[in-house]
Amino acid sequence: PLLEQCYNLHDFEAVARRVMKRTAWGYYSSAADDEITMRENHSAFHRIWFRPRVLVDVEKVDFSTKMLGTPCSIPIYITATALGKLGNPEGEVVLTRAAHKHEVIQMIPTLASCSFDEIVDARQGDQVQWLQLYVNKDREITKKIIQHAEKRGCKGLFITVDAPQLGRREKDMRSKFTDPGSNVQSGSTTDTSQGAARAISSFIDPSLSWKDIPWFQSVTKMPIILKGVQRVEDVLKAVEAGVQGVVLSNHGGRQLDFARSAVEILAETMPVLRERGLENKIEIFVDGGIRRATDIIKCLCLGATGVGIGRPFLYAMSAYGQPGVDRAIQLLKDEMEMNMRLIGCTKVSELHPELLDTRALSVH
Ligand code: FNR
């Protein structure tokens, strides 16, 4: 199908499924075990309804915002997804270019196919990037990666905390994986029988703990954000540890199956933070299953600063290259403008829990 025939983010998935190589499709689309969490990431949004305001002047709508101090045209960022060259021969730099065009932040994965420097070199103007970090058992390597990223201008360090071991993704395991040239770190063995994910991840340190946070704070001035937090108790610990943010996330359903969806955790977290006067002490990001502007708006109403989107951009990039990613972001912007109008809001600061009916959530 022509790119113009993609009318929403789901359409890119349908096209990608048909045109992508089986191994690449298997790696991108898979999730852990029975993929219950991946499905829940979508269905949780179906339990949240709007309570729109009418007769509000919505002629002018502005949904630009700031994340960790950086201005963005829309409250989304391109989250870290490994192995970009499986889907597109140019890899992650395709996402970098689209992110620049739309004034959206890109999170660079530790396990990118392009080298870190290639992705930074593809940056234009005052474009902002963040680094996603898998922590190596060898802390000297980790320190070098962090300090190099800071020197090259990365504006945030997102430490992935939900993957002491990578989840078992059977769809990925079934397709025979060959490494397209990821920048694999020392300590990994490339045993491809367990799928792409396992093959590239054996360097990750399963002993990482709360005790390590001060060390990260001592080696960098970048804001530190914990990616993959899944309960309010850990959000409170993150505040106490003095980090600047958390990403409520279950890794796109790729880690612990039966982990709850981030939006449920958000609904549980924000009232606790507000009750304790901590809501301005930490920025809360959310990812997993976000496909529509209504999903974005729901997260913002509940108190998120911004949301990460993963697979849809991989699918757009794999099926259509950069024009695909451009269109995917543009579609979200168009949806955003319309839906802000329809709920009766003209700016992000007006998004509020009272615009939602969350009675069908398990927490409300
Ligand atoms: C991921 N994700 C991920 N996260 C991370 O911290 N480091 C990584 O290397 C990767 N790699 C990765 C590869 C692929 C193919 C996917 C789909 C996901 C998780 C990612 O950052 C994010 O949490 C989810 O993708 C969000 O869910 P959606 O938008 O894909 O539904």
Residues whose N, C-alpha, C, O or C-beta is under 5 A from the ligand:
A	BS01	FNR	Y27 Y28 T79 A80 T81 A82 P109 L111 Q132 T160 S249 H251 G252 D287 G288 G289 I290 G308 I309 G310 R311
